[in-house]
């Protein structure tokens, strides 16, 4: 090979070799830099993902806790209201029953019914937030029946002792309490169980 070609090869190949070597190193540098940046980005994403998971878990816990507290409050309200209605039903039934033992204080029995009725009404009014419309309707019907029965009974029994039922209102009061009230109480019990999740709707 002549000097001329050697010189041309040297002139062409030397810069080409330098460019090839530089390109190779630049490519490796950028690949390493990109790999490093990609790993850093993946690390940040994983960190953000963990933060979001933790935040979501905290929100889920807060929601379940709040829901549990609301459900417990609802259960407490329904329990107390049901107890008040049960007492009211029992006292009303005892007051209006056709067979009464002698020597009972009629005014004391009336007082028990009136006090229970007022407590049940007040509790119902104060806690309507916890009752759906179906419960409100059923409870109001029960309270109205007891009130109507009591008024009729009271008109027929004015004294402090039981007297014969001249007006028929005592027997009507008994029918209201003994016949109309039990199925309504069962419906309300079932509705309470449904709301509390003890039975499916």
C-alpha positions, 0 to 999 in steps of 0.5 A, a space after each residue: 500500500 502506498 503512502 498516499 492510501 495510508 495517509 487517506 486511511 489514517 485521515 479517514 479512519 482516525 476520526 471515524 475510530 474516535 467518533 465510533 469510540 465516542 459514540 460507544 461511550 456516549 451510548 453507554 453513558 446515556 444508557 446508564 444515565 437512562 437506567 439510573 433515571 428510570 430506576 429513580 423514577 420507578 422508586 419514586 413511583 413505588 414510594 408514591 404508590 405505597 403512600 397512596 395505599 397507606 392513605 387509602 387504607 387509612 381512609 377505609 379504616 376511618 370510613 369503617 370506623 365511622 360506619 360502625 359508630 353510626 350503626 352502633 348509634 342506630 342500634 342503640 336508638 332502635 334498642 331503646 325505642 323498642 324497649 319503650 314500646 314494649 313497656 308501653 304495650 305491656 302496661 297498656 295490656 295490663 290496664 285494659 285487660 277485661 279480667 282484673 284482680 281486685 284491689 288494684 290502684 287504677 290511677 297508678 296503672 293509668 299513670 304507668 301507661 301515660 308516662 310510658 306513652 309520653 316517654 315513647 313519643 318524646 323518644 320517637 320525636 327526638 330520634 327521628 333522624 335514625 328512623 327510615 320512613 317505614 319505621 316512622 309510619 309503623 311507630 306512629 301507628 303504634 303510638 296512635 293506637 295506644 293513645 286512642 285505646 287509652 283515651 277510650 279506656 279513660 272515658 269508661 273508667 273515671 274512678 280509682 277502681 275498675 267499674 263495669 264497662 257501661 260504654 263499651 269503650 273499655 272492650 274497644 280499648 282492649 281490642 285495640 291493644 290486644 288485636 291491632 297492636 301485636 301484628 304491628 309490633 311484629 312488623 316493627 320488630 322485623 323492620 328493626 332486625 332488617 335495619 340492624 342487618 339481622 335479617 335480609 330485606 
